[in-house]
Amino acid sequence: MLALPSITNFIKEARGIDLDSFRPSFLKRRLSKRTGVTNCTDLGEYYKLLKQNQDEIDALLNELTINVSWFFRSSISCEFLKANILPALIQNKTNRKDNLIRIWSAGCACGEEPYTMAILLNEVLKQEADQITVQIFATDVDKTALLRAKKGIYGRDAVKNIPYGLLTKYFNQSNDHFQINSVIREMVHFSDFDLLDKKHFSPPEAVFANFDIVTCQNVLIYYQLSAQKQIFAKLTQSVAKGGYLILGEAEELVNSQKAVFRKVFDLGRIYQKH
Ligand SMILES: C[S@@+](CC[C@H](N)C(=O)[O-])C[C@H]1O[C@@H](n2cnc3c(N)ncnc32)[C@H](O)[C@@H]1O
């Protein structure tokens, strides 16, 4: 039995994630770490353990940092969105008498990123709130993460970056758990969607693309260049003309996309489509 393909097939079936498209050196290093930590003698034994123990799937995904996320992950980009991008977007919409703001969080993990966007918008939308409809679509390939996202309950690590005033305004605390309030929860629509899906370039639930903001942070870093290109093709097609694409702090546009976007923020990865 070849243990590595068995493991990648098993994870694809169990959690939808295609580890075959991941950077091989990264994948092998992390698998070998979990093999050691769990006292397995080799990958074959580790594969057997994975099949018997659901918790080990979570542990492996954590080791790969796949599901790791937190609110206001890039605080500086959040500040920039709040101070510049969102007010400009709202002004632009108001001028054009267009009352719809559409956002897509692609690779949303347990909801921290789309809920952060919802909080920021809620903070910025003041007198325009009655005239503007906000649609936030949040997708991930991992259905277990989406179930957690819909519940909206988080531990201390996930909320550690949230400014205190916003934490008390938008969360209900019970001991060590923080639940996002219903106003914010109802702003986000979650569904499963694989960014490597060959049929659709944006989530079918969103009906049409034309997103004002597409945020896809800390997803591309795991993938080999060929997979990154496939994902970029989707993201690019989904951003409306003049709309924004937000990447994670360690992520860059691939060459083919550099002519399509211009960077609008020196200190973060926020791009505007020409
Ligand atoms: C590290 S988390 C990033 C979460 C959030 N965007 C952030 O920056 O904090 C990466 C997420 O991407 C998801 N993901 C990985 N490959 C994917 C794919 N092909 N399609 C959709 N989601 C994917 C994982 O399941 C995981 O929830």
The ligand as an SDF file (V2000), in Angstrom:
LIG
                    3D

 27 29  0  0  0  0  0  0  0  0999 V2000
   -5.9250   28.7560    6.9220 C   0  0  0  0  0  0  0  0  0  0  0  0
   -7.6160   28.7300    6.5520 S   0  0  0  0  0  0  0  0  0  0  0  0
   -7.8590   30.4310    6.1740 C   0  0  0  0  0  0  0  0  0  0  0  0
   -9.1420   30.9680    6.7420 C   0  0  0  0  0  0  0  0  0  0  0  0
   -9.3340   32.4710    6.5230 C   0  0  0  0  0  0  0  0  0  0  0  0
   -9.4730   32.7750    5.1400 N   0  0  0  0  0  0  0  0  0  0  0  0
   -8.1950   33.2520    7.1340 C   0  0  0  0  0  0  0  0  0  0  0  0
   -7.4010   33.8450    6.4270 O   0  0  0  0  0  0  0  0  0  0  0  0
   -8.0860   33.2580    8.3570 O   0  0  0  0  0  0  0  0  0  0  0  0
   -7.7200   27.9790    4.9460 C   0  0  0  0  0  0  0  0  0  0  0  0
   -9.1290   27.5080    4.5700 C   0  0  0  0  0  0  0  0  0  0  0  0
   -9.1570   27.2340    3.1690 O   0  0  0  0  0  0  0  0  0  0  0  0
   -9.9550   26.0910    2.9610 C   0  0  0  0  0  0  0  0  0  0  0  0
   -9.6020   25.5120    1.6750 N   0  0  0  0  0  0  0  0  0  0  0  0
   -8.4590   24.8740    1.3360 C   0  0  0  0  0  0  0  0  0  0  0  0
   -8.5330   24.4450    0.0740 N   0  0  0  0  0  0  0  0  0  0  0  0
   -9.7450   24.8380   -0.4010 C   0  0  0  0  0  0  0  0  0  0  0  0
  -10.4010   24.6860   -1.6430 C   0  0  0  0  0  0  0  0  0  0  0  0
   -9.8370   24.0380   -2.6500 N   0  0  0  0  0  0  0  0  0  0  0  0
  -11.6320   25.2180   -1.7870 N   0  0  0  0  0  0  0  0  0  0  0  0
  -12.2250   25.8650   -0.7670 C   0  0  0  0  0  0  0  0  0  0  0  0
  -11.6590   26.0410    0.4400 N   0  0  0  0  0  0  0  0  0  0  0  0
  -10.4280   25.5270    0.6250 C   0  0  0  0  0  0  0  0  0  0  0  0
   -9.6320   25.2050    4.1380 C   0  0  0  0  0  0  0  0  0  0  0  0
  -10.6220   24.2240    4.3320 O   0  0  0  0  0  0  0  0  0  0  0  0
   -9.5380   26.2240    5.2630 C   0  0  0  0  0  0  0  0  0  0  0  0
  -10.7540   26.3730    5.9240 O   0  0  0  0  0  0  0  0  0  0  0  0
  1  2  1  0
  2  3  1  0
  2 10  1  0
  3  4  1  0
  4  5  1  0
  5  6  1  0
  5  7  1  0
  7  8  2  0
  7  9  1  0
 10 11  1  0
 11 12  1  0
 11 26  1  0
 12 13  1  0
 13 14  1  0
 13 24  1  0
 14 15  1  0
 14 23  1  0
 15 16  2  0
 16 17  1  0
 17 18  1  0
 17 23  2  0
 18 19  1  0
 18 20  2  0
 20 21  1  0
 21 22  2  0
 22 23  1  0
 24 25  1  0
 24 26  1  0
 26 27  1  0
M  CHG  2   2   1   9  -1
M  END
$$$$
